[in-house]
């Protein structure tokens, strides 16, 4: 009898509210609060509706959810809420409330010079001389327009200085953006060749064996909220010593000690993920075309195409699936050693092969991962800048496959031109300010089983 009465009540509520959901209503006001520094238009740009639209309340609920996610993905705010003040009024009032993050980060930083934490901790025996110490000065949301200025100064294994300024919008329609950057680094030690899929290093305590200067600009065009186009123009110079050139005459190709080139890179990105720092729902596609060598004076001739597509699927309550495919192809062969990178760098690797590098002109990676949200909490603190921060723990299982096609380095590197496979179990801890701790127990085709740690999300 109780179930019958409950069902009858639900039907009565649906019948009563159905006209409200189907009725066309007018958005008469959009009220913003909490954006003490951020300009209103930075938030309004992310909305999937606008003042004066006529829409059903049911459709508005969907658009409010999408708009909330878009605002949160600007990474300017710790929390975002979107509500309707009075659903029975002729003109709806939408209220958007945000909590802003800290925008100035003078961060003392210690960084690894090696490819990942596992290589530094195990193979290099956590040698403190292979660390860089310095400071990141990050000023976000300058002028309340989501502009960012970043200055980096590091000393240690690598001497590095960088200056970058990011204008997310340079036009009235807020679709075009610009980033300007320059950087310089120098090293007294450098990987000079790969043998047995391990980097070999050369050191000279009296000279910088490698120096690089780079400057450029990235023009951005955002045709809609989820679609971005980037066009990068760049000028780079490399200089190496006689010692490094003699150790590997193909480091800059053809026994050169100096390398210069112009670069043009075009990227298209379709980003329909729910949360970019740790997505659980949606899909992502990026395609990138890069050309090194633009003038007769450039001594690099290289063209590269890279694509990635990832799908994030919620299967049922707290269970999620990740599927991702990425590939790269480039020409011609051979290529300079300093540019011939494939698997083993940054986020391009098959799990279980973190200690190896596989250089070559072409590669593909297929990733499959299923995870369960074991803990889902919100943290509170003394400051609203650290209020309502997530603390989530996911346990997972995964299988990765990869392959590098190589016609140049394979003779001394047995993992080149061979199927790479890794599988295992792990846990991700996702917490404040997009920080992710990854722990993974992985077995590879070499029958090596090891525990790996990373601060990069597998996305």
C-alpha positions, 0 to 999 in steps of 0.5 A: 500500500505504501509503495502504491501511495508513493507512486501515486504521489510521484505521478501527481507531482509529475503531472503538476510540474509538467506544464512548468517543464514544457512551458517556454520561459524568458531569461530576464536576468543573470546575477553573478556573485563571488567574482570579486576580481574576475570580470563578469564577461569572463564568466558569461563567456562560458554560459550556454545560454544568454540574457533574453533567451526563451527556453523551457525550464527542462532545457534550462536545467541541462544548460545550467549544468553544462555552464557550471562545468564550463565555468569550473573548467576555467580553473579560476574557481574552487566552486561554482553553483548555478540556480534559478531564483523563481521558477514560477515567475514570467521572467527567470532570474539565474544566479551564478555564485563562484568562489575564487582561487588564489591567483598569485603563486610564488612557489618554491619548486624542486623539480626532477631532471629525469624523465619521471620520478621512478627513473630518478628514485630507482635508477639514479638512486635519488641523487640530489644533484639531478634536481632543479631548485628555483621559483615559479612566479605565477600571477593568474587572472591579471586585470580580472581577465584570466590573463596569466604571467609566469616567470620561472627561474631554476638552478641545479642540474639544468639552469633554466629561465622562462617568461610567458604571458597568456592573453586568453582573449584579445578580441571583443567577441572573446574568441581569439587569444595570444601567448608569448614566451621565451626561454633559455636553458643550459646543461653540463650533462645530457643524454647523448644516445639510447642503447638497450632502450636506456639513455646514456649520459655525458657530463662535462663539469667545465662546460655547458655541453648543451644550450637551447634558446627558444622564443615564439607565440601561440595564436588561439581561436576558440570557435565555441566553448569546446573547440579550440584552434592553436597556431604556433610560430617558434624560433629555436637554436641548439648549441652543443660542444665538441665532446657531445658531438663526437660522442654522437655525431647524429645528435644534431644530425650530420656532425653539426654542433649548431642547430637552428630552425623555425617551427610552425605548429597547428593544433585542433582540440575538441574537449567535451570532458566533464573535468579536464584535470581528472575527467570521468565523463565525455570525450576528447580529441586533439590533432597536431601538425608540426613542421620543423624547418621553414627557411633555406637557412634552417638545418632541420627538415622534419614533419610530424602528425600526432592525434589522440582520441579519448573516451570517458564513460560512467558505467554505473554509480562510481564505476568509470571506464577510460579508453584512449588511442594516440599515434604519431607519424613523422618523416623523413628518416633519419632524424636528429637524436634530440628531436626523435622522441617517441615513447618514454617521455612526459605522458607518452609511455606504456605503463610498466615501461617507465624505465625505458625509452623507445625512440623512433619516427612512428608510435601508437598507444592504446590505453584501457582503464576501469576505476571505482570511486572508493572515497568521495569527500569535500574538505573544508579549511580556514580559508575560502580559497581552500574550501570545498576542495575534493578528496577522492580516491579511485581504485583501478585496473588497466591494460596498455598496448604500444608500438614504435616503428623505427628504421634507424635506432632499432639495432641497439634497442630491442624494444623498438619494432616490438609490441609493448604491453603492460597491465596492473592495478592502482589507485589515484588520489585526486585532491586540491588544486587539480593535484593527482597522486597515482600509484600503479603496480604494473607487469610488462611483457619483460615479466617485470612487476614493479610499483610506480608513482606519478603526479600526472593524471592519466588522461 
